[in-house]
Amino acid sequence: MAKVGVIFNVYAEEGKFDEVSQGIKSKLNPASMDAQEVAFGIKVLKVFFTFDDDKESSSKLEDSIKAISGVSQVEVSEESLI
């Protein structure tokens, strides 16, 4: 059983950044989350999760993030064994 760390870049629909941030915190309980400005007022949430690879997968987490209201795009930024 290996421990995996993954960072997702999560983009919110216009005007829904706070809603997306709260939804991720309450529904998915990430290890950490940080907001970064990309350009011209566009923000991205950097969301970090850790999980056991035999119980979870990054694709399942990605689908769970996409299911949150207000999410427009999700991409894996980094993924590694820890």
C-alpha atoms as one frame of an Amber mdcrd trajectory, in Angstrom:
protein
   0.000   0.000   0.000   1.558   3.281  -1.131   0.652   6.793  -0.072  -0.045
   9.195  -2.942  -0.012  12.991  -3.000  -1.799  14.895  -5.731  -2.270  18.604
  -6.419  -5.211  19.718  -8.539  -5.626  23.099 -10.221  -9.296  23.969  -9.862
 -10.873  26.822 -11.809 -14.244  28.233 -10.830 -16.954  29.735 -12.995 -17.046
  33.520 -12.921 -18.223  34.796  -9.538 -18.263  31.349  -7.918 -14.738  31.130
  -6.505 -15.790  31.280  -2.828 -18.618  28.792  -3.408 -16.221  26.311  -5.026
 -13.648  26.788  -2.264 -16.221  26.123   0.468 -17.648  23.136  -1.414 -14.258
  21.480  -1.720 -13.448  22.087   1.957 -16.740  20.748   3.243 -17.262  17.792
   0.892 -13.752  16.496   0.198 -11.575  17.548   3.158  -8.289  18.253   1.334
  -4.930  18.172   3.147  -4.398  21.793   2.076  -5.776  24.387  -0.288  -4.312
  27.655  -1.549  -5.662  30.342  -3.869  -3.266  31.817  -6.438  -3.843  34.584
  -8.938  -3.011  33.411 -12.458  -3.535  36.581 -14.496  -5.835  39.572 -14.773
  -7.935  38.635 -11.734  -8.248  34.958 -12.649  -7.683  32.742  -9.607  -6.888
  29.068  -9.362  -7.306  26.861  -6.329  -4.323  24.587  -5.684  -5.883  21.666
  -3.825  -3.673  19.000  -2.233  -4.888  15.523  -1.273  -3.146  12.481   0.152
  -4.593   8.989  -0.048  -3.739   5.288  -0.019  -3.522   4.064  -3.596  -5.439
   0.870  -2.849  -8.452   2.780  -1.476  -8.689   5.858  -3.715  -7.496   7.232
  -7.043  -6.784  10.658  -8.445  -9.372  10.167 -11.190 -12.100   9.524  -8.587
 -11.037  12.654  -6.701 -11.039  14.627  -9.949 -14.594  13.462 -10.691 -15.658
  14.447  -7.156 -14.215  17.937  -7.622 -15.917  18.323 -11.023 -19.248  17.427
  -9.403 -19.095  20.477  -7.114 -21.334  23.313  -8.220 -19.435  26.183  -9.867
 -16.347  24.234 -10.955 -15.450  24.975 -14.556 -12.173  23.074 -15.002  -9.953
  20.647 -13.057  -6.456  19.501 -13.970  -3.807  17.467 -12.197  -0.823  19.690
 -11.498   1.396  17.133  -9.727   1.058  13.537  -8.578   3.646  11.471  -6.743
   4.207   8.744  -4.201   4.976  10.162  -0.771
